[in-house]
Amino acid sequence: MGDEYRPAPRPVGRDAVFVRHRLSSPRVAQSAYIAPTAVLCGDVTVGPHSRVLFGAVITAEGGPVEIGAHCVIMENAVIRGVPLHPARLGDHVLVGPQASLTGCVIEGDTRIATGAVVFNGARVGVGAEVDFHAVVHVNTVVPAGTAVPMGWFAGGDPAELVAPDDCERIRELLGPLDYAGTVFGVGDSDTPMPDIARRYARALALHNRDTVLPGDQRDVLPGEPVDEHGGRRGRASSTKITADQQFL
């Protein structure tokens, strides 16, 4: 009789905004938490026991976004997948408030601190850290275990770390990284903004066809086995799950 009257699982992120974009909808593990003012748009995957906090925006603008297990995306952070550069976060990644990650790979066990920026084509290795307001530029590889200091610039493969007041060295590194070509798909030009703006406007016009999904039409990420109480469990992990991670 108990099984017959067991209540249905609570919808994941029932008050958050889930948007179907480019014919794809977000998929979220049942054990995840999505805050009421967060936005998930398009081909977005959020793994078991991850948390997306208030005001965060995770959007697949032509490239998927994959977030692993036990990740925390804090307030007002933005994670964006773009054509040719999906955004992928491994397990145990902390993304601080107002951080911006576009088309990059964060391999896992990593902290991206408040206000940090990681650009298209970048890769941050396992156990690396990007400190407050630091910048990891396009096509840059931050090796495993490396710490990019507060406010510093990381550029190249492997990354060279440059203090913010060394403007000359930062300019030297920028050229070969091809920011305009990587981010906007345009060549060198004295006046690239008209072409860039037109390209962005054309791509973003697809949002006119978006659909905000009601709670009963949201996809649950498969692969979390049902436990003996009828709930969901996360994937096996080397990290012990604490009490706060079991509340869903």
Helices and strands as residue ranges (DSSP letters): E 17-20, E 27-28, E 33-34, E 39-41, E 44-46, E 51-52, E 57-60, E 65-67, E 72-73, E 78-81, E 87-89, E 93-95, E 100-102, E 105-106, E 110-112, E 117-118, E 123-124, E 129-130, E 135-136, E 141-142, E 147-148, E 153-155, E 160-162, H 167-177, H 179-179, I 180-184, H 193-204, G 205-209, E 211-212, G 215-217, E 219-220, G 243-246
